[in-house]
Amino acid sequence: MSALAEVAFGPRTIRAQVEERIEQEVIAAGHLRQGRTPSMASMITGTALIELFRPRQTKTLPKSFVLAVTPARVVAFAGTDVGEAYEDTVVVRGEELGSWPRGEVSLDPASDGRSLVLTLAGEQIAVFPPNLRGGSETDELIELLSGYSRR
């Protein structure tokens, strides 16, 4: 289904999209982006645009991606935000990019207090939820992997 069709027919949850692809139960799924959360000042002055052009910290994941937690592993896919008509309106794209045992993946608050640090099998990556207002599915993923609640 195309991104436009996805929006036209209503949102499918991130969890449902991933379950369809991997044919396994998904406990939590959410949309994240590599980089640091832009500050209000950087958004007002336009310096937040610099972050858009900054190279990715890791080639393991694309700049915008979906993480899904199953009972045994954490799976990554490319993810595209298709608008803000609904919360967490994300289209999961392509094939599975990677998979890690659940014990090798964590999310922890970063020192800046706004971003998160995603640890994948020892590799640390600064990430943030693209929808800064929060989205229930992404918030559930963050809470599951870190114990940190954005609500």
ZIUR-V582094 format. One line per field, one symbol per residue. burial: I if it has 9 or more other C-alpha atoms within 8 Angstrom, else O. A space follows every 50 residues. Layout:
burial = ???
//
This chain:
burial = OOOOOIIOOOOOIIIOIIIOOOOOOIIIIIIIIIIIIOOOOIIOOOIIOO IOOOOIOOOOIIOIIIIIIIOOIIIIIIIIIIOOOOOIIIIIOOOOIOII IIOIIIIIIIOOOIIIIIIIOOOOIIIIIOOOOIIOIIIIIIIOIIOOOO O
//
